[in-house]
């Protein structure tokens, strides 16, 4: 919808100005460690690990940190045991939230998540309360400065492209089936097309646009959740108008 921003777009805009990215490496390390533990330490035979390593490199994580995280996952080095737990709930304006965590202490994590939700006018729900509204997909951001829409469509035509969102001012958002994410990345590499933020994503079937006050509160809630060390990702069906977005920065 022209003149509106989905949460994935909002995050990109905020990342360009927010400096609250100190826990990014923590989240990347945990994902690498978990991926290596589940599927082995060879990225060539472990798509989840390969994706995690690629994202770590894209965010300038040192090679030694990546290798250490892999070895902790495979047991070659002593490390912390992480458990993956997802929480579901609602935020201001009725937005739906899925909060994915990786924790070594589930009691601490659920207490932290519940505290943040309550403090920011949100509430936790039962498992399945909102996940039915989302589908897990592959997602890749491609800078519009790097390629035309026609060139991008041509490169991905045989690589599992399901949808191409061009509403963002600076990025195309490529959506694929999860199993086709690596194929799409390879097709972009072979075509020499630069891309960013290749990841799995929870894509909502429909978006909710609260009023300006609730939208502001919702953004603050999601910010607070993403600042929690145990939270790996937050997915939402939040959508806000460009006018409301501008008011956040004023």
N, C-alpha and C positions, 0 to 999 in steps of 0.2 A: 504494500500500500504506500503510494507516494506520500512523502511528508511524515512518515512514521519510521520508527526504529524498533526492530526486534532486539531481544536481550543480547544476542550474539554480536550485533552491531554496536550496541551500547558499550559492551565490554571492550571492543576494539577502540572506541573513541576514548574511553576512560583510561585504557592502558597507555595511551599516548601522553596523558597528562598526569596520571596518578603515579606516585613514587612508591606505593605500597606493594612492592613486588619482592620484598625481602625473603618471603617464604616460598618463592617459586622453586628454587633449587631443592628445598625440602620435599616439595610435592613431586618433583621430577625424580628424585632419588628413590622415593617410596614406590613410585610406579615402576621404575626399572627393577627394583629389588623384587617386587611382587611378580612382575612378568617373568623374571628369570627363575623364580622359585616354581611357578606354575608350569612353564613351558621349556625350561632349560636355558643355558647361558649363551647359546649360539643364535645371534639375531637372524641368520640366514634361514634357520628352521623354526623360528618363533616370531610370527608376525606381530604379536603384541609387544614383544621386546624390541623388535626392529623399529616399530612406530615410536616407542618410548625413547629409544636412543636417538632417533632422528630428531625428535622434538627437543631433547636435551642439547644436541649439537646446534640446533637452530637458535637456542637460547644461550649459546656460548658457554655451556658447561664444560669444564676441563675434561680431557680424556681420562685422566687418572680418577676423577670422581665417578665417571661412568663405569669404568672397569671395577672400581671398588664396590659400587652398588650391585653390579652383576655378580661378583664373587660372594657378596653377602647373601644374595638370593639363592645361589647354587650351594651355599654352605662351605665354600672354600675359605671364607673369612667369617669370623663370628659376627653375628648381627642380630638385630631386633626382629622378632616375629610379628608381622603385621597381618591384621585381619581386615577384610573388606566388608563394610556394612553400609547399606543405603537407607536413608530416612526419607520420608515423604511428609508433605504438609502444605499449609496454605499461608500466604502472606497478605499484606494490606491490599485491599481492593479485590480480594478473592483470587489472586494469582496462585498457580500451582507451582510447587517446588519439589525437586528431587535433589537430595544432598548425598553425594557419594563420599565416603570416608575411608581412610586406611589408618588403623589404630593398633597400638599395642596394649590398650586399656579401654575396653568398650564402655565401662562404667563412667570413666572420665569423659569420653567423647560424647555419649548421649547426654550427659549433664551439661556439657559445654554447648552442644547444639540446642538443647531445650532452653537454656538460659538466653542464648542469642535470639532464638525465635520469640520467646516471651517478651524480652526487652524491646523488640522491634515490631510488636503488634502482629506476630505470626503465631502459628500453632502447629504442633506435630500431629500427624494422622497415622492411621493404621497402614501396614504394608498393603499396597495395592490401591490405596485411596486416590492417588493421582497418576500412578505410573501407566494406567490404561489410556491416559491422554497423550502419551509420548511413544515414539518409535525410535529404537537405536539405529543410527545411520552413520555412515562415513561422511566426514565434512572436511573440505579443503578451502582455504581462502586464497584467492588469486588476485593480486593487485591489478586494477584495471589499466594502470600505466604500462603493464608488461605485455598485454595481449588484447586483441579485439574479441568481442563476444563470438563472432563467427569463427575465428581461429581456435578459440577455446572449445567451442562445440565440435568442431572438426576433429580436434585432437582427442576428445573424450567420447566420440560417438560409439566406438567399439570397446570402450573401457568401463562400461557399467554406469554411465551417467544416468541418474534418475531425475535430477532437477538442477536448474541453474538459476540462482537468485541474483538478480542484478540491481536490486533496489538500493544497496549501499552506494554511497558516493564514490568510494575509493576501491571497493573490493567486489569481485564476483564470489559468491559462495556456491561451491560445487557440492552436491549431495549425491551419495552413492549408497548402495547396500554395503554393509560392513565388510562382507567377503570380497567386495570389489575395490576397497579403498587402496590396497597396495597396487592393484592393476592401474587404477587411475593415477596414482603417484608416478608409476613407471612411465605411463603414457605422457605425462607432463614433462618428466625428465627427458624422454626421448625427443620431445618436440622443442626442448629448450625453453620451456615456459616456467618462470619463477613462481613459486607458491609459498604460502605460510600456513601455520596452524593446521597441519594435517592431523586429524584426530577422530576418535569416535565421539558421537554427540547424541544427546537425547532430543529429538526434534518433536515439538508439540504438533498435534493435529490442528489445533486452533489457538489463536492468541487472544489475550485479554488486555484491554487498554483501560486502566483505572483513571480516575480523575487526577489532576496534577498533585494534590496533596498525598493521595495514596501512592501514586507513582514514585514520588520522592521518597516516601517511607519504604517502599518496596526495594528501591535501589540501595538505600542504606542498609536494609536487612541483608540483601545478597552480598553487599560489600563486607559486612561483618562476618557472614558465614565463610566467605572466601578467604578472609584474613585468619581464620582458625587453622592452626597447623595440621590438624587431623583431617580437615576437609580437602578432598582432592578436586572435586568439581561440584558446581551448582548449576542445575538446569531449571529453566523457568519458561512459562508461556507469556511473560511480560512483554508488552508492546507499549511504546509511548510516542507521543507526537514530537516532532522536531521542536516546536515551540516550548513544550515542557522540558525537553532536553536542555535547551538553552537556558531555561530558568534555573537548572541545577548548578550552572557555572556562574550565575550572577550573584 
